[in-house]
Amino acid sequence: MTVLPLFFPTRVVLIDDEPRILRTTSLLLERLAAVAQVLCFERAQDALDHFARVRSGTVGRDPFPSIRARDDYRDGPNREAPRILRALDLSSCCLRAALDAALCDPVDSLVVCDYAMPQMDGIAFFERLPDPHVRRVLLTALCDERFAVQAFNRNQIHQFVHKADPSGPAGLVVLLTEQLRAFFRARTAATQAALAVGAGGEFLRHPGVGTLLDVVTRECGGRGFVFQPDPPGFLLHCGPGDYRLLALADDASLDRCARVVEEIDGPGALARALRAREVMSVGRDGRPIYEAHADWPAVALAPNRQGERGDAILFWAVIPLAHRCEEGR
């Protein structure tokens, strides 16, 4: 599993004039955790009307681009990074509102369109599709393959799939799942690069974090998450008003936190406990533990440990967060 700094369920759009294919494919796609909604259209023009409403902001607006980015990311080497990183430096209230909006009104990630459509074929549809980020898959019959190859070579589609594929609908869903993964990889590549050079970014390269995140989100019923670099971890959205922090630490980060405690002349017992790996580096409210001052024993968390394939030990804890909306936290 690839660890994503930003994740939220998305919407898949299916276009086919055969209701049976729409019904079967949508039922299979709705089982995927990354899919919050499947929209089915029997006419290509109806799907274009949907995307026109998305562009006008009446449905499906991505909430994160509207939030002000951190100034130190504005002039980065990748112009796309500021748009993606806008979810990382928000007040508690704004971040939770953005997560709620993303989960309630998903963003289109994948469009699947049959080639042989009445009035407007699949290639003509993709030529008119305004969203440059959505992944595009064309369903074809064997006689349509020449047109599909041409559309692929012109970068109008990302993949074409034969309707007569012997693997059937289940095989189609496997291919569509790969396209969903490609959507998330493209959307977060710049974020991963930016975070990798900052505090906490090393956890995005830790091979055990993806497995841990997958297990924890399933156990907690997580519906979406955002990576935060300080204190490092993932803010999990588990339902209305239910937010939890999957706090992460390793040997290097615990030593770094102990040095900070010493540099600010914090409690000596806290620095020793961090070096002895007896406490986590965050308190129950998600703040760095050295900010808890004299109250740190009451909020310190005993670390859970996870090692995988000989990799560095990972310390982690799941912290329930109170629902707060103070600006600037």
C-alpha positions as CSV (number, residue, x, y, z in Angstrom):
1,M,0.0,0.0,0.0
2,T,1.3,3.5,-0.9
3,V,1.0,6.0,2.0
4,L,-0.8,9.1,0.8
5,P,-0.5,12.4,2.5
6,L,-4.0,13.2,1.5
7,F,-6.8,10.7,1.0
8,F,-10.5,10.9,0.8
9,P,-13.1,8.7,-1.0
10,T,-13.9,9.7,-4.5
11,R,-16.6,9.4,-7.1
12,V,-16.6,7.2,-10.2
13,V,-18.6,8.0,-13.3
14,L,-19.9,5.2,-15.5
15,I,-21.4,5.8,-19.0
16,D,-23.0,3.0,-21.0
17,D,-26.3,2.6,-22.8
18,E,-26.7,-0.9,-21.4
19,P,-28.3,-0.7,-17.9
20,R,-27.1,-4.2,-17.0
21,I,-23.4,-3.3,-17.4
22,L,-24.0,-0.1,-15.3
23,R,-25.7,-2.0,-12.6
24,T,-23.1,-4.8,-12.3
25,T,-20.1,-2.6,-12.5
26,S,-21.4,-0.1,-10.0
27,L,-22.2,-2.7,-7.4
28,L,-18.6,-4.0,-7.6
29,L,-17.1,-0.6,-7.5
30,E,-19.1,0.5,-4.5
31,R,-17.4,-2.2,-2.4
32,L,-14.0,-0.4,-2.7
33,A,-13.0,1.8,0.2
34,A,-11.7,4.5,-2.1
35,V,-15.1,4.9,-3.8
36,A,-17.7,6.9,-2.0
37,Q,-20.2,7.2,-4.9
38,V,-20.8,5.8,-8.3
39,L,-22.8,7.8,-10.8
40,C,-24.3,6.0,-13.8
41,F,-25.4,7.6,-17.1
42,E,-26.9,6.1,-20.1
43,R,-26.2,9.2,-22.3
44,A,-22.8,10.8,-22.7
45,Q,-24.4,14.3,-22.7
46,D,-25.8,13.7,-19.3
47,A,-22.4,12.9,-18.0
48,L,-21.0,16.1,-19.6
49,D,-23.8,18.1,-17.9
50,H,-22.6,16.6,-14.5
51,F,-19.0,17.8,-15.1
52,A,-20.3,21.2,-16.1
53,R,-22.1,21.4,-12.7
54,V,-18.8,20.3,-11.0
55,R,-16.9,23.1,-12.8
56,S,-19.5,25.7,-11.8
57,G,-19.1,24.7,-8.2
58,T,-22.7,23.4,-7.6
59,V,-21.5,19.8,-6.9
60,G,-18.2,18.0,-6.3
61,R,-16.0,21.0,-5.6
62,D,-12.6,20.0,-4.3
63,P,-12.5,21.8,-0.9
64,F,-8.8,21.9,-0.5
65,P,-7.7,24.3,-3.2
66,S,-9.9,27.0,-1.7
67,I,-7.9,27.0,1.5
68,R,-4.9,29.3,1.9
69,A,-1.5,27.6,1.5
70,R,1.5,28.0,3.8
71,D,3.7,30.8,2.6
72,D,6.9,28.7,2.7
73,Y,5.4,26.4,0.1
74,R,4.3,29.0,-2.4
75,D,7.5,29.2,-4.4
76,G,8.4,25.5,-4.4
77,P,9.9,23.9,-7.5
78,N,6.7,22.2,-8.4
79,R,3.9,24.6,-9.1
80,E,1.3,22.0,-8.2
81,A,2.6,21.5,-4.7
82,P,1.0,24.6,-3.2
83,R,-2.4,23.5,-4.3
84,I,-2.0,20.1,-2.8
85,L,-0.3,21.2,0.4
86,R,-3.1,23.5,1.4
87,A,-4.6,20.9,3.7
88,L,-1.5,20.7,5.9
89,D,-1.5,24.0,7.8
90,L,-5.1,24.6,8.8
91,S,-6.8,25.4,12.0
92,S,-8.6,22.4,13.5
93,C,-12.0,23.8,12.5
94,C,-11.1,24.4,8.8
95,L,-9.4,21.1,8.4
96,R,-12.3,19.2,9.7
97,A,-14.8,21.2,7.7
98,A,-12.7,20.4,4.6
99,L,-12.7,16.7,5.4
100,D,-16.4,16.7,6.0
101,A,-17.0,18.5,2.7
102,A,-14.7,16.0,0.8
103,L,-16.5,13.0,2.3
104,C,-20.0,14.4,1.7
105,D,-19.4,15.6,-1.8
106,P,-16.7,13.4,-3.4
107,V,-14.3,14.5,-6.1
108,D,-14.4,12.7,-9.5
109,S,-11.4,10.4,-9.9
110,L,-12.3,8.0,-12.7
111,V,-14.6,8.0,-15.7
112,V,-15.5,4.8,-17.6
113,C,-17.3,5.3,-21.0
114,D,-18.4,2.8,-23.6
115,Y,-17.2,3.6,-27.1
116,A,-20.4,2.6,-29.0
117,M,-22.7,5.2,-27.5
118,P,-25.7,6.7,-29.4
119,Q,-25.4,10.4,-30.4
120,M,-21.9,10.8,-29.0
121,D,-19.3,8.0,-29.0
122,G,-16.8,7.5,-26.1
123,I,-13.9,9.2,-27.8
124,A,-16.0,12.2,-28.7
125,F,-17.1,12.3,-25.1
126,F,-13.5,12.3,-23.8
127,E,-12.5,15.0,-26.2
128,R,-15.1,17.2,-24.6
129,L,-14.5,16.1,-21.0
130,P,-13.2,19.3,-19.2
131,D,-11.5,17.7,-16.1
132,P,-7.8,17.2,-16.9
133,H,-7.1,15.2,-13.7
134,V,-9.8,12.5,-13.9
135,R,-8.6,9.1,-15.1
136,R,-10.2,8.0,-18.3
137,V,-11.1,4.4,-19.4
138,L,-12.7,3.5,-22.7
139,L,-14.8,0.3,-23.0
140,T,-14.6,-1.2,-26.5
141,A,-15.7,-4.1,-28.6
142,L,-13.0,-5.8,-30.7
143,C,-14.0,-3.9,-33.8
144,D,-13.3,-0.6,-31.9
145,E,-9.7,-1.3,-31.0
146,R,-8.1,0.7,-33.8
147,F,-9.9,3.9,-32.6
148,A,-9.1,3.1,-28.9
149,V,-5.4,2.8,-29.7
150,Q,-5.4,6.1,-31.6
151,A,-7.2,7.8,-28.6
152,F,-4.6,6.3,-26.2
153,N,-1.7,7.5,-28.4
154,R,-3.2,11.0,-28.4
155,N,-3.4,10.9,-24.5
156,Q,-7.2,11.2,-24.7
157,I,-7.6,8.1,-22.5
158,H,-5.5,6.3,-20.0
159,Q,-6.6,2.8,-20.8
160,F,-9.1,0.8,-23.0
161,V,-10.7,-2.4,-22.0
162,H,-12.5,-5.0,-24.2
163,K,-16.0,-5.7,-23.2
164,A,-15.4,-9.3,-24.2
165,D,-12.5,-9.7,-21.8
166,P,-12.8,-13.3,-20.3
167,S,-12.2,-12.0,-16.8
168,G,-15.7,-10.3,-16.9
169,P,-16.8,-7.6,-14.5
170,A,-14.5,-8.6,-11.7
171,G,-11.5,-8.3,-14.0
172,L,-12.7,-4.9,-15.1
173,V,-12.9,-3.7,-11.4
174,V,-9.3,-4.9,-10.9
175,L,-8.2,-2.7,-13.8
176,L,-10.3,0.2,-12.6
177,T,-8.8,-0.1,-9.1
178,E,-5.3,0.3,-10.7
179,Q,-6.6,3.5,-12.3
180,L,-7.9,4.8,-8.9
181,R,-4.4,4.2,-7.5
182,A,-2.9,6.1,-10.4
183,F,-5.2,9.0,-9.6
184,F,-4.0,9.2,-6.0
185,R,-0.4,8.7,-7.0
186,A,-0.5,11.6,-9.4
187,R,-2.5,13.8,-7.0
188,T,-0.1,13.4,-4.1
189,A,3.4,13.0,-5.8
190,A,4.3,16.6,-5.2
191,T,3.1,16.4,-1.6
192,Q,5.2,13.4,-0.9
193,A,8.3,15.1,-2.3
194,A,7.7,18.2,-0.3
195,L,7.0,16.4,3.0
196,A,10.0,14.0,2.6
197,V,12.4,16.9,3.3
198,G,10.6,18.2,6.4
199,A,10.0,17.0,9.9
200,G,7.9,13.9,10.0
201,G,8.2,13.3,6.2
202,E,10.5,10.3,6.8
203,F,7.4,8.3,7.8
204,L,6.1,8.4,4.3
205,R,9.0,6.2,3.3
206,H,8.7,3.8,6.2
207,P,7.5,0.5,4.7
208,G,5.6,-0.4,7.8
209,V,3.5,2.8,7.9
210,G,1.3,1.8,5.0
211,T,0.4,-1.5,6.6
212,L,-0.3,0.1,9.9
213,L,-2.4,2.8,8.4
214,D,-4.5,0.2,6.5
215,V,-5.1,-1.8,9.7
216,V,-5.9,1.2,11.9
217,T,-8.3,2.8,9.4
218,R,-10.2,-0.5,9.1
219,E,-10.4,-1.0,12.8
220,C,-11.5,2.6,13.5
221,G,-13.9,2.8,10.5
222,G,-11.8,5.6,9.0
223,R,-13.3,7.2,6.0
224,G,-10.5,9.6,5.1
225,F,-7.2,10.9,6.4
226,V,-4.7,13.7,6.1
227,F,-1.0,13.4,6.9
228,Q,0.4,16.0,9.3
229,P,4.1,16.5,9.8
230,D,4.1,17.9,13.4
231,P,3.4,16.0,15.5
232,P,3.9,13.4,12.8
233,G,0.9,11.2,12.1
234,F,-2.4,10.9,10.3
235,L,-5.6,12.7,11.2
236,L,-8.3,10.1,10.7
237,H,-11.9,11.0,9.9
238,C,-14.1,8.2,11.3
239,G,-17.5,9.9,11.1
240,P,-19.3,13.1,11.9
241,G,-17.5,14.7,14.9
242,D,-15.2,11.6,15.3
243,Y,-11.6,12.4,14.6
244,R,-8.5,10.5,15.8
245,L,-4.8,10.9,15.5
246,L,-2.6,8.0,14.5
247,A,0.5,9.3,16.1
248,L,3.9,8.1,14.7
249,A,7.3,8.0,16.2
250,D,10.6,6.1,15.6
251,D,14.0,6.2,17.3
252,A,15.1,9.3,15.5
253,S,11.9,11.3,16.2
254,L,11.9,10.3,19.9
255,D,15.5,11.4,20.2
256,R,14.7,14.6,18.4
257,C,11.8,15.3,20.7
258,A,14.0,14.6,23.8
259,R,16.6,17.1,22.5
260,V,13.8,19.8,22.1
261,V,12.7,19.2,25.7
262,E,16.3,19.7,26.9
263,E,16.8,22.8,24.7
264,I,13.7,24.5,26.1
265,D,14.7,23.5,29.7
266,G,11.7,21.2,30.0
267,P,11.1,18.5,32.6
268,G,14.2,16.3,32.8
269,A,12.0,13.3,33.6
270,L,10.3,13.8,30.3
271,A,13.5,13.8,28.3
272,R,14.6,10.6,30.0
273,A,11.3,8.9,29.4
274,L,11.5,9.8,25.7
275,R,15.0,8.4,25.4
276,A,13.9,5.3,27.3
277,R,11.0,4.9,24.9
278,E,8.5,4.9,27.7
279,V,6.2,7.6,26.4
280,M,5.1,8.8,23.0
281,S,6.1,12.2,21.7
282,V,2.5,13.5,21.6
283,G,-0.2,14.1,24.2
284,R,-3.8,13.1,23.9
285,D,-4.8,16.4,22.3
286,G,-2.4,15.8,19.5
287,R,0.1,18.4,20.5
288,P,3.8,17.7,20.9
289,I,4.3,16.4,24.5
290,Y,6.9,19.1,25.3
291,E,4.1,21.7,24.9
292,A,2.2,20.0,27.8
293,H,4.7,21.3,30.3
294,A,4.0,20.1,33.9
295,D,0.9,18.1,32.8
296,W,2.9,15.7,30.6
297,P,2.6,12.6,32.9
298,A,-1.2,12.8,32.7
299,V,-1.2,12.8,28.9
300,A,1.8,10.7,28.0
301,L,1.0,7.6,25.9
302,A,2.8,4.3,26.2
303,P,4.0,3.5,22.7
304,N,2.8,0.5,20.7
305,R,5.6,-1.0,18.6
306,Q,5.6,-2.4,15.1
307,G,8.5,-3.8,13.1
308,E,8.4,-5.3,9.7
309,R,10.9,-7.2,7.6
310,G,13.8,-6.0,9.8
311,D,12.9,-2.3,9.3
312,A,13.3,0.3,12.0
313,I,10.9,-0.1,14.9
314,L,7.8,2.2,14.6
315,F,6.1,3.6,17.7
316,W,2.5,4.5,17.4
317,A,-0.8,5.2,19.2
318,V,-4.3,6.1,18.2
319,I,-5.5,9.3,20.1
320,P,-9.2,10.3,20.2
321,L,-9.5,14.0,19.5
322,A,-12.2,16.2,21.0
323,H,-14.3,18.2,18.5
324,R,-12.8,21.6,18.7
325,C,-13.1,24.6,16.3
326,E,-10.8,27.2,17.8
327,E,-9.3,29.2,15.1
328,G,-5.5,29.0,14.8
329,R,-5.0,25.7,16.7
